[in-house]
Structure formats: structure tokens, C-alpha cells
Amino acid sequence: MLSNYRGRFAPSPTGPLHLGSLVSALASYLDAKYHQGTWVIRIEDVDAVRCRPEFTQQILTTLNSYQLISDEDIRLQSEHSTLYETHLTALKQSHNVFPCNCTRQSLKEFSGLHPHICSSDITSPHSWRLKTNNEHYQYNDLIQGEMAFFDDLSNNHPILKRKDGYFSYQLAVVVDDHLQDITHLIRGADLIETTAQQLHLYTLLGWQAPQIGHIPLVVNQDNEKISKQNHAKPILNGDLHTLKRALSYLQIEVNESSNIKEALALAISKWNPLLLAKQKSIAITAEDLPFI
């Protein structure tokens, strides 16, 4: 077993916990506990425009009701902006970022991507973008298998700090995972598209990237991700049926369990991420949605 294993679940408090998030939380928790490791919760509330403290409390209450409890104090990204600024400054000093005055309108022809290093300055409102190149990255995904990224860094320079002063997910997640000594990331397949950018940041900052595994997404009948953007409804707190259905999407059946604690213990013993291999999504049906 991996005694030095450190995993995490890091929701953004832009709404209550929904079924897709519960599946992701369970996957990261089960992998950590199967390997007798540490599992921590981090609240990714660096974007104060979209995140709300009341949603943070709702999410934590729901996780607690399913016995998904952090092994350490919960980290709030909103309390660590100075750390992100420090590492952004390091990237500035190494000439790996550039200021950008571009607007959404000016990038419309590129479908919102930023494929070039623009001629901008810091005298006007500006963001800071990561310089990318044609670097190729490969890694062995713990669930999806061997993955290669050949063109992901050649046509977009992602934002690390926005014009409004808030840091992006890309920078904050890499800094936090490094500072929290996260060794394993088990997360949804929708984040595969961010992986090359994060591996690039790890390389530039001289850090070792965690091992990563992407679980299949839970999608609705229209093949849309179950997410807050698609108006996913909150789940019931502490509902055994909801837990069993969420576990079933991870190929784990615990029908003989009579309570949540028992179901989780059994799920840990049955956890096998290889059963999820090569799947990018799993469809959900209406009867599986015991929403409040």
C-alpha cells in the first residue's frame, strides 16, 4: 500500500453538491482510502465573482452527511492569493507569461482561445497569460491509460490572472496541489483538456506532477455533463440510495449495506479503477436522480 499517498477533492462553491460531484468525490476518496492514504478537501473559491460562502457550507455539510470527511484542515483558495501572486511573479521573472489587453470580442474569431502572443502592455487593464509552445507531454493515466498531448499547447495561451485581479483555476490548482503535497489526482474526464497546460506549469516551476486518473463523466440523456452549468439539481443529504447509485457509476455494488458507513467501508474494499478504463462518460437515467 502507498503510505505516502495524498489525494484530494476540490469543489468550487458555485452551487450545492450534485450527483456528478458526489461521484468524483467518492472516486478520489475511495482511491485514497484503498491505498491507506490521506484524503483532503480543498475549496476552490479563488473566483469571488462566482463562488459563495453559503455554497461552501452546503457542500461541506453534504460531504459530511456521506461520511466524506477531510483528514486535514480544509484549505480555502481565497485565503492564499499572495501565494499565487508569488508564483506568478516567478513566471514573470522567467519570461514565461505575458500581459494581455485582449477582449472576448477580439478573440471571438478564435472561439475564445488565444493562439498568439499579443502586443499588450500593463498601462491598460490586462490579464496575464501563460506562454505555451509546441511541447509534447505524455503520461500514463491511472484510469484511461497512456495519453499523449501533441497540439494542446500550440494554439492557446491560457489566462493565469484575470483583468479583475482574480487568479485562474490553472495556476491556483497547480500551486495548491504542490504545496499540499498531493501525490494522486482522481478527477473527472472533463479535465483531460486542462492536463497539458498543468503539466507545462509543473515543468516551468520545477515541480513533480501528481499521478493522474480521469474517471468517466456522468452525463444525462442528452450526453451533457451533469453540472451546475447544465442546471444539475442538488442531491439529498445522507441518502443511502443516492450513495449506492453514485457508487454504481464507479462499478461498485453495495446493495447489501444498510447504512452509509457500512456502504463506504465495503466500497473501499471493492474499489477497482481499472473497471472504468477507457470510458469517457456514463449516461444516467431519470430514476437515478433522488434530488431534493
Secondary structure, 3 states (H helix, E strand, C coil): CCCCCEEEECCCCCCCCCHHHHHHHHHHHHHHHHCCCEEEEEECCCCCCCCCHHHHHHHHHHHHHCCCCCCCCCEEHHHCHHHHHHHHHHHHHCCCEEEECCCCCCCHHHCCCCCCCCCCCCCCCCEEEECCCCCCEEEEECCCEEEEECCCCCCCCCEEECCCCCECHHHHHHHHHHHCCCCEEEEEHHHHHHHHHHHHHHHHHCCCCCEEEEECEEECCCCCECCCCCCCCCECCCCHHHHHHHHHCCCCCCCCCCCHHHHHHHHHHHCCHHHHCCCCEEECCHHHCCEC
